[in-house]
């Protein structure tokens, strides 16, 4: 029974994260190779709330998923999940969204973030 409940919660969290309509930004190779995520060509991937943002809520580097603590807090509180399960479901959603395997999911502590998220600076055309 617990497995079914967990699958239901995971589906609800997936829908919630889909509803947030994150924009996926990739490194400069994104311009050359298109929008299909390919770990051989993209070094970093960012999930941002709008195209002009310099702050990501999620950052992927070589299969490692870094999650902004604010997003982790939001998912944990909204769905009554502990941090471990919140990290797992966010990482699973990211892997599913990018159609790739995520090796690990780490929450960045507030001391490493701005108020808005993970600062990044990539070249965009």
C-alpha positions as semicolon CSV with decimal commas, in nm:
position;residue;x (nm);y (nm);z (nm)
1;X;0,000;0,000;0,000
2;X;0,289;0,238;0,081
3;X;0,440;0,194;-0,269
4;X;0,110;0,301;-0,430
5;X;0,089;0,604;-0,201
6;X;0,448;0,702;-0,286
7;X;0,381;0,664;-0,659
8;X;0,072;0,885;-0,625
9;X;0,266;1,151;-0,435
10;X;0,546;1,136;-0,693
11;X;0,294;1,190;-0,976
12;X;0,141;1,485;-0,792
13;X;0,484;1,642;-0,732
14;X;0,570;1,586;-1,102
15;X;0,252;1,772;-1,200
16;X;0,333;2,050;-0,955
17;X;0,684;2,091;-1,098
18;X;0,546;2,076;-1,454
19;X;0,294;2,347;-1,358
20;X;0,580;2,576;-1,251
21;X;0,679;2,581;-1,622
22;X;1,052;2,601;-1,567
23;X;1,254;2,711;-1,868
24;X;1,547;2,481;-1,939
25;X;1,866;2,662;-2,039
26;X;2,175;2,480;-2,155
27;X;2,532;2,585;-2,219
28;X;2,644;2,747;-2,544
29;X;2,646;2,409;-2,723
30;X;2,266;2,421;-2,694
31;X;2,269;2,663;-2,991
32;X;2,468;2,421;-3,206
33;X;2,311;2,090;-3,111
34;X;1,948;2,190;-3,054
35;X;1,736;2,155;-2,743
36;X;1,771;1,778;-2,696
37;X;1,973;1,718;-2,380
38;X;2,287;1,521;-2,455
39;X;2,537;1,483;-2,169
40;X;2,822;1,446;-2,419
41;X;2,766;1,801;-2,548
42;X;2,612;1,999;-2,262
43;X;2,818;2,072;-1,954
44;X;2,552;2,251;-1,753
45;X;2,174;2,273;-1,755
46;X;1,966;2,523;-1,560
47;X;1,597;2,527;-1,470
48;X;1,489;2,890;-1,438
49;X;1,157;3,063;-1,384
50;X;1,201;3,309;-1,671
51;X;1,444;3,358;-1,961
52;X;1,595;3,678;-1,822
53;X;1,671;3,524;-1,484
54;X;2,029;3,491;-1,364
55;X;1,915;3,257;-1,086
56;X;1,830;2,891;-1,133
57;X;1,620;2,677;-0,904
58;X;1,790;2,362;-1,036
59;X;2,133;2,315;-1,192
60;X;2,266;1,997;-1,353
61;X;2,639;1,937;-1,393
62;X;2,762;1,602;-1,529
63;X;2,460;1,413;-1,396
64;X;2,467;1,583;-1,056
65;X;2,151;1,774;-0,973
66;X;2,189;2,077;-0,745
67;X;1,859;2,198;-0,602
68;X;1,798;2,542;-0,456
69;X;1,702;2,496;-0,090
70;X;1,398;2,721;-0,139
71;X;1,253;2,478;-0,396
72;X;1,332;2,184;-0,170
73;X;1,160;2,359;0,123
74;X;0,860;2,436;-0,098
75;X;0,816;2,074;-0,212
76;X;0,882;1,936;0,137
77;X;0,627;2,162;0,304
78;X;0,360;2,141;0,035
79;X;0,362;1,761;0,012
80;X;0,467;1,677;0,371
81;X;0,784;1,503;0,253
82;X;1,116;1,491;0,432
83;X;1,421;1,635;0,253
84;X;1,547;1,296;0,141
85;X;1,223;1,208;-0,036
86;X;1,187;1,560;-0,175
87;X;1,539;1,539;-0,323
88;X;1,461;1,197;-0,472
89;X;1,137;1,307;-0,637
90;X;1,286;1,633;-0,771
91;X;1,585;1,442;-0,908
92;X;1,356;1,184;-1,065
93;X;1,145;1,461;-1,223
94;X;1,458;1,631;-1,361
95;X;1,586;1,303;-1,507
96;X;1,246;1,233;-1,658
97;X;1,222;1,586;-1,801
98;X;1,569;1,570;-1,956
99;X;1,538;1,200;-2,045
100;X;1,866;1,123;-1,874
101;X;1,995;0,959;-1,558
102;X;2,064;1,178;-1,258
103;X;2,347;1,037;-1,046
104;X;2,292;1,243;-0,731
105;X;2,074;1,520;-0,596
106;X;2,220;1,776;-0,357
107;X;2,046;2,063;-0,184
108;X;2,259;2,373;-0,178
109;X;2,255;2,535;0,165
110;X;2,118;2,887;0,199
111;X;2,468;3,014;0,276
112;X;2,570;2,928;-0,084
113;X;2,269;3,099;-0,247
114;X;2,128;3,439;-0,306
115;X;1,767;3,503;-0,207
116;X;1,662;3,413;-0,561
117;X;1,845;3,084;-0,614
118;X;2,164;2,953;-0,770
119;X;2,355;3,227;-0,954
120;X;2,475;3,135;-1,299
121;X;2,632;3,305;-1,595
122;X;2,606;3,134;-1,932
123;X;2,633;3,273;-2,280
124;X;2,302;3,303;-2,458
125;X;2,253;3,411;-2,818
